[in-house]
Amino acid sequence: MEYLYKALDRIQPIQFSYSTSRNNRNLGRVGTPGLLYRTGLSSDPGLEILTDEVGLNVNNLALNSDVSMRSGIKVTKNISTSLSFGQNMSWAESQGQKSHNLTRDYITFDKNGKGGIPFPGWTLNWTQIEKIGFISKFFKKLSLDHGFSGKEAVVYRNGEKQNSSYKLYFSPLVGLSMQFKNNINSNIRMTQGKTINNQANGGTSITNEQNINASLNYQKKGGFTIPLPFLKDKRLENSMNFTMNFDYSSSKTRGRNTADAKFTVQQENRNWKIEPRISYSFTKKVTGGLFYSYGESFNRRTGKRINRNGGFDINIAIRG
């Protein structure tokens, strides 16, 4: 029993919610509707329809249903996960047309998204990795993050599927937060995902995306004393801060017009930029800095571009 209690204690509270709403607007009726209709328990007022006056605009109905679940597992003291699942369904009827929409958490395994199953999204967080053996020689702090989210969205009109979309995103695929022994701080985050759009005629587009963001920061504080009698060995405090940011993104869209056609590349973009910056505080009233950035971008239609930018700034605070 003790082992069972410890195992159950690792499971976070399970949260469940469900909500539903309905909105009726029935036109072309004469008389007083029944009690069930007036109390919201029925969508049919039970009255004769004056078709000649309202035509097809007889019933306007909107029904919405939401369900969600959330929980998690504390694998160890420093490793925890969370799981969440949500689903929304809506129905509408207006002007003689009926529609039905479905959106839910989902994971897909094939190129058109249809070969998948409803599946919860998840997150993983691992802290205090720096306490592991040889890693402690290099890091003061080290943590890792990982997350997944998948979605399915389907639209029906009068019982026929019009379009569907599927999203599969790792956000982040890997996320690292680091503080080295030499007081250098760094963050790295990589995300990756895919979006699939299907049309009723068999046309499909697939967009693959990837992003990498990295930053590095180092700060050094110090000071010096001016050995002059009239300044009474006045000490001036100063500090230097160095940062460097790197960003990379890419996206590629392939598509086809019919189910029998081959996929071709329709759009492709790649961008990256690196920007080092040095900020220096000479005194509390005088600060300055230097920066430089270099980046390249590629577009399948317009080609390659290079961007360069640099400069410096000096700020002097004047107080009365």
HELIX and SHEET records of a PDB file:
HELIX    1   1 GLU A    2  ASP A    9  1                                   8    
HELIX    2   2 LEU A   35  ARG A   38  1                                   4    
HELIX    3   3 THR A   51  VAL A   54  1                                   4    
HELIX    4   4 ILE A  129  LYS A  131  5                                   3    
HELIX    5   5 GLY A  133  LYS A  137  5                                   5    
HELIX    6   6 PRO A  229  LEU A  231  5                                   3    
SHEET    1   A 5 GLN A  15  ASN A  26  0                                        
SHEET    2   A 5 ASN A  59  LYS A  74 -1                                        
SHEET    3   A 5 ILE A  79  SER A  94 -1                                        
SHEET    4   A 5 GLN A  97  THR A 108 -1                                        
SHEET    5   A 5 GLY A 116  PRO A 118 -1                                        
SHEET    1   B12 GLN A  15  ASN A  26  0                                        
SHEET    2   B12 ASN A  59  LYS A  74 -1                                        
SHEET    3   B12 ILE A  79  SER A  94 -1                                        
SHEET    4   B12 GLY A 121  TRP A 126 -1                                        
SHEET    5   B12 PHE A 139  ARG A 157 -1                                        
SHEET    6   B12 GLU A 160  PHE A 180 -1                                        
SHEET    7   B12 ASN A 185  GLN A 199 -1                                        
SHEET    8   B12 THR A 204  THR A 225 -1                                        
SHEET    9   B12 ARG A 235  ARG A 256 -1                                        
SHEET   10   B12 THR A 264  SER A 281 -1                                        
SHEET   11   B12 VAL A 286  ASN A 299 -1                                        
SHEET   12   B12 GLY A 303  ILE A 316 -1                                        
END                                                                             
